[in-house]
C-alpha cells in the first residue's frame, strides 16, 4: 500500500485542480523509520513528563497510573507517522 495525498493547485480560473502526490515505497519506509524513532523518543519524554506531573501533584507514584498519563500525553502529541508522510508529500508537491 502506497501513501498518497492530494494538494490543491491554484489557478487564475474559477475552479481548483487537485494533484495527487504519491510516495515511493522507499520514501514511505524512510518516513516510517523517522516516525518510529521520534515516537520512541516522544514516549520516553511522555513517561518522564508523567512522572513529573504525578510528583508535582503529590500523587502516589503507581506505575500503571504513570503509564496511563504517559499514554494520554503521547496520544495528544499526535500520530507522527502520518505527519511525516504528509510532510514528505507536501515537500514533493512544492518542488513541482
N, CA, C and O of each residue as an XYZ file, in Angstrom:
384
protein
N       0.849     -1.179      0.000
C       0.000      0.000      0.000
C       0.889      1.234      0.000
O       1.819      1.334      0.800
N       0.611      2.153     -0.874
C       1.431      3.347     -1.027
C       0.685      4.557     -0.485
O      -0.523      4.696     -0.679
N       1.419      5.427      0.194
C       0.843      6.647      0.757
C       0.706      7.691     -0.337
O       1.620      7.898     -1.136
N      -0.459      8.351     -0.365
C      -0.652      9.462     -1.292
C      -1.505     10.527     -0.623
O      -2.264     10.248      0.306
N      -1.364     11.746     -1.111
C      -2.119     12.876     -0.584
C      -2.357     13.842     -1.736
O      -1.494     14.028     -2.594
N      -3.540     14.455     -1.746
C      -3.883     15.414     -2.793
C      -3.699     16.836     -2.283
O      -3.984     17.145     -1.126
N      -3.210     17.699     -3.185
C      -2.981     19.102     -2.871
C      -3.664     19.961     -3.928
O      -3.689     19.600     -5.104
N      -4.224     21.110     -3.508
C      -4.880     21.993     -4.481
C      -3.849     22.801     -5.266
O      -2.846     23.270     -4.728
N      -4.132     22.941     -6.540
C      -3.297     23.795     -7.395
C      -4.132     25.027     -7.698
O      -5.218     24.930     -8.271
N      -3.619     26.177     -7.311
C      -4.355     27.412     -7.554
C      -4.117     27.869     -8.987
O      -3.014     27.765     -9.523
N      -5.166     28.367     -9.575
C      -5.047     28.874    -10.941
C      -5.844     30.164    -11.060
O      -6.565     30.551    -10.141
N      -5.707     30.817    -12.198
C      -6.428     32.059    -12.440
C      -7.905     31.797    -12.715
O      -8.728     32.710    -12.650
N      -8.233     30.551    -13.021
C      -9.620     30.206    -13.337
C     -10.412     30.010    -12.054
O      -9.844     30.014    -10.962
N     -11.701     29.842    -12.180
C     -12.563     29.767    -11.005
C     -12.667     28.363    -10.404
O     -13.407     28.166     -9.440
N     -11.954     27.402    -10.944
C     -12.014     26.059    -10.379
C     -10.658     25.673     -9.786
O      -9.614     26.212    -10.155
N     -10.712     24.732     -8.867
C      -9.486     24.264     -8.223
C      -9.143     22.887     -8.775
O      -9.992     21.998     -8.842
N      -7.920     22.735     -9.156
C      -7.439     21.450     -9.642
C      -6.647     20.807     -8.507
O      -5.902     21.483     -7.798
N      -6.814     19.505     -8.345
C      -6.110     18.775     -7.296
C      -5.071     17.863     -7.914
O      -5.331     17.198     -8.918
N      -3.904     17.835     -7.315
C      -2.846     16.942     -7.778
C      -2.517     15.952     -6.670
O      -2.283     16.329     -5.521
N      -2.506     14.680     -7.043
C      -2.201     13.637     -6.079
C      -0.699     13.345     -6.102
O      -0.116     13.091     -7.156
N      -0.094     13.387     -4.925
C       1.325     13.098     -4.762
C       1.434     11.747     -4.062
O       0.801     11.519     -3.031
N       2.233     10.866     -4.623
C       2.415      9.527     -4.071
C       3.869      9.350     -3.676
O       4.775      9.708     -4.429
N       4.087      8.800     -2.502
C       5.446      8.499     -2.063
C       5.882      7.161     -2.647
O       5.072      6.250     -2.820
N       7.165      7.059     -2.946
C       7.698      5.768     -3.368
C       7.751      4.853     -2.145
O       7.676      5.326     -1.011
N       7.879      3.566     -2.370
C       7.990      2.636     -1.245
C       9.172      2.991     -0.356
O       9.081      2.912      0.869
N      10.282      3.384     -0.975
C      11.481      3.762     -0.216
C      11.224      5.016      0.623
O      11.591      5.056      1.798
N      10.603      6.031      0.038
C      10.289      7.256      0.773
C       9.347      6.961      1.937
O       9.516      7.491      3.035
N       8.358      6.113      1.684
C       7.395      5.785      2.727
C       8.064      5.037      3.881
O       7.834      5.361      5.046
N       8.887      4.043      3.564
C       9.592      3.299      4.620
C      10.527      4.205      5.405
O      10.650      4.060      6.621
N      11.188      5.138      4.727
C      12.094      6.060      5.413
C      11.314      6.959      6.375
O      11.751      7.176      7.505
N      10.161      7.485      5.938
C       9.337      8.334      6.795
C       8.808      7.532      7.988
O       8.722      8.055      9.099
N       8.455      6.269      7.762
C       8.018      5.402      8.860
C       9.145      5.204      9.869
O       8.912      5.203     11.077
N      10.374      5.035      9.364
C      11.537      4.864     10.233
C      11.780      6.117     11.070
O      12.035      6.022     12.270
N      11.702      7.279     10.446
C      11.861      8.539     11.179
C      10.789      8.670     12.256
O      11.080      9.041     13.393
N       9.551      8.362     11.888
C       8.440      8.469     12.834
C       8.634      7.497     13.992
O       8.385      7.856     15.143
N       9.072      6.278     13.710
C       9.270      5.274     14.761
C      10.316      5.754     15.767
O      10.109      5.664     16.978
N      11.432      6.260     15.264
C      12.477      6.777     16.161
C      11.956      7.953     16.984
O      12.211      8.048     18.184
N      11.227      8.841     16.323
C      10.690     10.007     17.015
C       9.638      9.589     18.038
O       9.561     10.166     19.122
N       8.822      8.581     17.695
C       7.795      8.110     18.625
C       8.414      7.509     19.881
O       7.908      7.732     20.980
N       9.493      6.756     19.740
C      10.166      6.178     20.911
C      10.699      7.295     21.798
O      10.541      7.266     23.019
N      11.331      8.275     21.170
C      11.850      9.416     21.922
C      10.712     10.153     22.628
O      10.827     10.502     23.803
N       9.619     10.385     21.909
C       8.489     11.109     22.485
C       7.830     10.314     23.615
O       7.415     10.902     24.614
N       7.727      8.991     23.477
C       7.129      8.189     24.544
C       7.997      8.255     25.791
O       7.470      8.374     26.897
N       9.315      8.181     25.639
C      10.209      8.326     26.794
C      10.029      9.693     27.453
O      10.014      9.800     28.679
N       9.893     10.727     26.640
C       9.646     12.065     27.184
C       8.300     12.112     27.906
O       8.176     12.739     28.958
N       7.298     11.449     27.340
C       5.963     11.426     27.966
C       6.014     10.711     29.312
O       5.359     11.135     30.263
N       6.782      9.636     29.398
C       6.919      8.918     30.670
C       7.568      9.829     31.708
O       7.115      9.893     32.851
N       8.628     10.533     31.310
C       9.292     11.466     32.230
C       8.345     12.598     32.632
O       8.298     12.983     33.801
N       7.591     13.132     31.669
C       6.629     14.193     31.966
C       5.545     13.688     32.916
O       5.143     14.398     33.838
N       5.075     12.464     32.689
C       4.050     11.880     33.559
C       4.575     11.743     34.983
O       3.856     12.027     35.940
N       5.833     11.305     35.128
C       6.442     11.201     36.464
C       6.431     12.560     37.155
O       6.088     12.666     38.333
N       6.811     13.599     36.411
C       6.849     14.950     36.979
C       5.454     15.430     37.366
O       5.279     16.060     38.409
N       4.468     15.135     36.531
C       3.089     15.539     36.827
C       2.613     14.855     38.102
O       2.023     15.492     38.975
N       2.872     13.553     38.204
C       2.447     12.791     39.386
C       3.155     13.306     40.633
O       2.515     13.518     41.664
N       4.469     13.509     40.550
C       5.232     14.020     41.695
C       4.809     15.444     42.042
O       4.667     15.779     43.218
N       4.609     16.275     41.036
C       4.242     17.671     41.246
C       2.888     17.837     41.915
O       2.641     18.828     42.601
N       2.030     16.876     41.713
C       0.699     16.921     42.323
C       0.611     16.041     43.569
O      -0.469     15.800     44.110
N       1.768     15.576     44.004
C       1.875     14.740     45.198
C       0.937     13.534     45.151
O       0.329     13.151     46.151
N       0.842     12.954     43.963
C       0.051     11.741     43.814
C       0.935     10.537     44.103
O       2.160     10.637     44.050
N       0.333      9.429     44.402
C       1.111      8.214     44.647
C       1.643      7.704     43.321
O       0.899      7.598     42.347
N       2.912      7.393     43.284
C       3.557      7.027     42.010
C       3.307      5.574     41.575
O       4.244      4.785     41.454
N       2.047      5.238     41.346
C       1.745      3.904     40.841
C       2.167      3.819     39.383
O       1.887      4.714     38.586
N       2.835      2.740     39.054
C       3.372      2.591     37.705
C       2.266      2.613     36.649
O       2.430      3.237     35.601
N       1.158      1.948     36.906
C       0.082      1.922     35.910
C      -0.504      3.317     35.688
O      -0.827      3.681     34.557
N      -0.642      4.096     36.758
C      -1.149      5.460     36.607
C      -0.181      6.302     35.785
O      -0.596      7.083     34.929
N       1.110      6.137     36.053
C       2.119      6.888     35.312
C       2.058      6.535     33.827
O       2.149      7.416     32.973
N       1.904      5.253     33.522
C       1.832      4.833     32.126
C       0.553      5.364     31.472
O       0.575      5.762     30.307
N      -0.557      5.372     32.209
C      -1.792      5.930     31.644
C      -1.634      7.421     31.322
O      -2.095      7.886     30.280
N      -0.993      8.152     32.206
C      -0.741      9.580     31.946
C       0.190      9.724     30.748
O      -0.034     10.581     29.892
N       1.229      8.899     30.676
C       2.171      8.962     29.557
C       1.469      8.665     28.238
O       1.717      9.340     27.239
N       0.606      7.675     28.227
C      -0.124      7.335     27.004
C      -1.042      8.481     26.592
O      -1.136      8.810     25.410
N      -1.712      9.083     27.556
C      -2.579     10.226     27.246
C      -1.768     11.365     26.637
O      -2.196     11.985     25.664
N      -0.605     11.638     27.206
C       0.258     12.687     26.648
C       0.709     12.327     25.235
O       0.710     13.169     24.338
N       1.089     11.068     25.051
C       1.569     10.614     23.754
C       0.477     10.736     22.694
O       0.736     11.195     21.581
N      -0.738     10.327     23.037
C      -1.846     10.421     22.087
C      -2.134     11.862     21.721
O      -2.464     12.157     20.572
N      -2.013     12.759     22.680
C      -2.241     14.178     22.408
C      -1.178     14.743     21.473
O      -1.435     15.697     20.740
N      -0.014     14.169     21.498
C       1.074     14.678     20.645
C       0.957     14.182     19.213
O       1.774     14.533     18.362
N      -0.035     13.385     18.950
C      -0.401     13.061     17.583
C       0.256     11.849     16.967
O       1.175     11.253     17.527
N      -0.231     11.513     15.827
C       0.271     10.388     15.063
C       1.378     10.891     14.143
O       1.107     11.527     13.124
N       2.597     10.611     14.498
C       3.725     11.168     13.756
C       4.016     10.454     12.452
O       4.601     11.049     11.548
N       3.632      9.221     12.332
C       3.900      8.504     11.092
C       3.175      9.175      9.929
O       3.779      9.421      8.885
N       1.901      9.472     10.095
C       1.143     10.145      9.040
C       1.666     11.566      8.840
O       1.759     12.044      7.709
N       2.002     12.229      9.926
C       2.552     13.585      9.847
C       3.797     13.618      8.957
O       3.921     14.483      8.090
N       4.721     12.669      9.175
C       5.944     12.632      8.378
C       5.640     12.357      6.908
O       6.230     12.975      6.022
N       4.721     11.431      6.653
C       4.376     11.115      5.265
C       3.713     12.305      4.585
O       4.019     12.608      3.432
N       2.808     12.980      5.286
C       2.151     14.155      4.705
C       3.157     15.259      4.421
O       3.070     15.925      3.390
N       4.106     15.459      5.319
C       5.137     16.470      5.093
C       5.993     16.131      3.888
O       6.340     17.019      3.109
N       6.339     14.863      3.719
C       7.151     14.449      2.575
C       6.366     14.652      1.290
O       6.926     15.111      0.294
N       5.068     14.316      1.291
C       4.234     14.523      0.119
C       4.146     16.011     -0.220
O       4.217     16.389     -1.390
N       3.993     16.854      0.804
C       3.930     18.308      0.589
C       5.254     18.820      0.026
O       5.269     19.683     -0.852
N       6.355     18.290      0.531
C       7.675     18.677      0.023
C       7.789     18.336     -1.470
O       8.276     19.147     -2.258
N       7.346     17.156     -1.848
C       7.388     16.762     -3.269
C       6.476     17.655     -4.102
O       6.831     18.033     -5.219
N       5.302     17.994     -3.567
C       4.369     18.868     -4.284
C       4.985     20.243     -4.493
O       4.903     20.802     -5.587
N       5.601     20.791     -3.448
C       6.200     22.120     -3.526
C       7.369     22.185     -4.504
O       7.660     23.244     -5.062
N       8.033     21.063     -4.708
C       9.169     21.028     -5.638
C       8.733     21.049     -7.095
O       9.539     21.341     -7.979
N       7.471     20.745     -7.353
C       6.974     20.731     -8.733
C       6.752     22.107     -9.285
O       6.336     22.252    -10.434
